[in-house]
């Protein structure tokens, strides 16, 4: 199914800049301060192009390629707003989400990297967005393959698998009940809150999207990253995203 139509007179309500200010490729952390950190530490000549609602977007250069880095906020509603506007109003071709997740199997540990090859959600996000009843969505195959190939070139240790996208933060909800409702033929290895929306919206525009996650906590470990660690310990996954998206 295609993306919903927007009234002709409508302009982007959440990103305040010109189309030329946004690069066709975007690296998207959830935290706007992480976007600022990426711009300051990984991009050259980075310029703040939008700060509406303090959701920072910076455009600069990575190894000679123009890249935008922008926060998505937390949860599918916030991700859906920014992903939709980037694809619809700004003509973005590729988005790689760089985020955090909780490990759901003993095989994934803090702070390992996960490349999502699908995302499951038990809710009605897809149906509300464009009438699609699906609960399992997929990233861009080519972009995900590029991430995997780049990770191998860089000798990075990573896991590849299905993530569950929830509408509640796991520690503040009856998460075990949610996990028990996951269909038996779907094996989720980590939980997060945005990938399903990003993949589904990208697919509706026939654009590319992928997701790289760092495990910051696990139901099988007592390790729990601090807020400061979560903001600044994603350098490996950030580098992976930037190296992959410019190829």
C-alpha positions in Angstrom: 0.0 0.0 0.0 1.1 3.5 -0.7 1.7 6.5 1.5 -1.4 8.5 2.5 -2.1 11.6 0.5 -1.5 15.0 2.0 -3.5 18.1 1.2 -1.8 20.3 -1.4 -1.5 23.4 0.8 0.1 21.5 3.7 3.7 22.2 4.5 6.0 20.3 7.0 4.9 21.2 10.5 7.8 19.7 12.4 10.9 20.3 10.3 11.6 24.0 9.6 14.1 24.4 6.7 14.2 24.3 2.9 14.3 21.1 0.9 17.9 21.9 -0.1 19.0 21.9 3.6 18.3 18.2 4.0 20.6 15.6 2.4 19.0 12.7 0.5 20.6 10.3 3.1 19.8 10.5 6.8 21.2 8.9 9.9 18.5 9.0 12.6 19.1 8.5 16.3 16.2 8.8 18.7 17.7 11.4 21.0 18.2 14.9 19.4 21.3 15.3 21.7 22.7 12.2 20.1 22.1 13.8 16.7 24.1 16.9 18.0 26.9 14.5 19.2 27.1 12.8 15.9 27.2 16.1 14.0 29.9 17.5 16.2 32.1 14.4 16.3 31.6 12.7 12.9 30.6 15.3 10.4 32.6 18.1 8.9 31.1 21.6 8.3 27.9 20.5 10.1 25.2 23.1 10.2 22.0 23.1 12.3 19.2 23.3 9.7 16.2 22.7 12.0 15.5 22.9 15.7 11.7 22.9 15.8 10.5 21.4 19.2 14.3 21.0 19.9 14.4 18.0 17.5 17.7 18.9 16.0 18.7 18.3 12.4 22.2 18.9 11.2 23.6 18.6 7.7 27.3 18.2 7.0 29.8 16.0 5.2 31.1 12.5 6.0 34.1 11.5 3.9 33.0 13.9 1.2 29.4 12.8 1.1 26.6 15.1 2.2 24.7 13.6 5.1 21.9 14.8 7.4 21.6 13.5 11.0 18.3 14.1 12.8 16.6 12.9 15.9 13.4 11.0 15.7 12.1 11.2 19.3 10.8 8.3 21.2 8.2 5.9 20.0 6.4 5.2 16.7 4.2 8.3 16.7 7.3 10.6 16.9 9.3 8.5 14.4 6.3 8.4 12.0 6.1 12.2 11.9 9.7 12.8 11.1 10.2 9.9 8.7 7.0 10.9 6.8 8.1 14.5 6.5 11.6 13.6 5.4 10.4 11.2 2.7 7.4 13.3 1.6 8.5 16.9 1.8 12.2 16.6 1.6 12.7 13.8 -0.9 15.0 11.7 1.4 16.0 8.4 -0.2 17.6 6.5 2.7 17.3 6.6 6.4 19.3 4.4 8.9 18.0 4.4 12.4 20.8 4.3 15.0 19.3 3.5 18.3 19.3 1.4 21.5 17.5 -1.7 22.5 17.0 -4.3 25.2 18.3 -7.8 24.6 15.7 -10.6 24.7 17.9 -13.6 24.2 21.0 -14.8 26.1 23.0 -14.7 22.9 22.9 -10.9 22.7 24.8 -9.0 25.4 25.5 -5.4 26.4 26.8 -3.5 24.5 26.6 -5.6 21.3 25.2 -4.4 17.9 22.1 -5.7 16.3 21.1 -5.2 12.6 17.4 -5.6 12.3 16.2 -7.7 9.4 12.5 -7.4 10.4 10.3 -5.7 13.0 7.2 -7.1 14.7 4.5 -5.0 16.3 1.2 -6.3 17.8 -0.6 -3.0 17.5 -2.5 -1.3 14.7 0.1 1.3 13.6 0.2 0.0 10.0 -3.6 -0.3 9.7 -4.1 3.2 11.0 -1.4 4.6 8.7 -2.6 3.2 5.4 -5.0 0.4 6.0 -2.4 -2.4 6.0 -3.2 -5.1 8.6 0.4 -6.4 8.8 2.3 -6.9 12.1 5.6 -7.8 10.6 7.6 -5.4 8.4 11.0 -5.5 6.7 13.8 -3.0 6.1 15.3 -2.3 2.7 17.0 -5.5 1.7 19.8 -3.8 -0.3 20.5 -1.2 2.5 20.6 -3.9 5.2 22.9 -6.1 3.1 25.2 -3.1 2.7 25.3 -2.6 6.5 26.1 -6.3 7.0 28.8 -6.2 4.3 30.3 -3.1 5.9 30.2 -4.6 9.3 32.2 -7.6 8.0 34.7 -5.3 6.2 35.2 -3.5 9.5 35.5 -6.8 11.5 32.6 -5.8 13.7 30.8 -8.3 15.8 27.0 -8.1 15.3 23.8 -10.0 15.5 21.1 -10.0 12.8 17.4 -10.8 13.6 13.9 -9.6 14.3 13.2 -6.9 16.8 9.9 -6.2 18.5 8.7 -2.6 18.4 6.5 -1.8 21.4 4.4 1.2 22.4 5.6 1.1 26.0 9.0 1.2 27.5 9.6 -2.3 28.6 10.6 -1.6 32.2 7.4 0.4 32.7 4.9 -2.2 31.3 3.8 -5.8 31.5 6.5 -6.7 29.0 6.5 -10.5 29.7 2.8 -10.6 28.7 3.6 -8.9 25.4 6.4 -11.3 24.7 4.1 -14.3 25.3 1.7 -13.0 22.7 4.4 -12.9 20.0 3.5 -15.7 17.4 5.6 -18.8 17.9 7.1 -18.6 14.4 8.6 -15.1 15.1 11.8 -15.1 17.1 12.5 -11.7 18.5 16.0 -11.0 19.8 15.6 -7.4 21.0 13.0 -4.8 21.9 12.8 -1.2 20.9 10.2 1.5 20.0 10.7 2.9 16.5 11.8 0.5 13.8 8.4 -0.8 12.8 7.1 2.7 12.0 10.3 3.6 10.0 10.2 0.4 7.9 6.5 0.6 7.2 6.6 4.3 6.2 9.7 3.8 4.0 8.0 0.9 2.3 5.0 3.0 1.5 7.2 5.6 -0.3 9.3 2.8 -1.9 12.3 4.3 -0.2 15.1 2.7 1.8 15.3 2.3 5.5 17.4 0.2 7.9 18.1 -0.1 11.6 21.2 -0.6 13.7 20.8 -1.0 17.4 23.1 -1.2 20.4 22.1 -3.4 23.3 22.0 -1.2 26.4 20.3 -3.6 28.8 19.1 -7.2 28.8 16.7 -9.4 30.7 19.6 -11.8 31.0 22.1 -9.3 32.4 22.4 -6.9 35.4 24.3 -4.4 33.3 22.3 -1.3 32.7 23.8 1.6 30.8 23.6 5.1 32.3 22.0 8.0 30.4 25.4 9.4 29.7 26.7 6.1 28.4 23.6 5.7 26.2 24.3 9.1 24.6 28.0 8.6 23.9 28.7 4.9 23.7 27.2 4.2 20.3 30.3 5.3 18.4 30.7 1.8 16.8 27.1 1.7 15.5 27.2 5.3 14.4 30.4 4.6 12.4 28.7 1.6 10.8 25.7 3.6 9.8 27.7 6.4 8.2 30.1 4.1 6.4 27.1 2.1 5.1 24.8 4.9 4.0 27.4 6.7 1.9 28.1 3.6 -0.3 
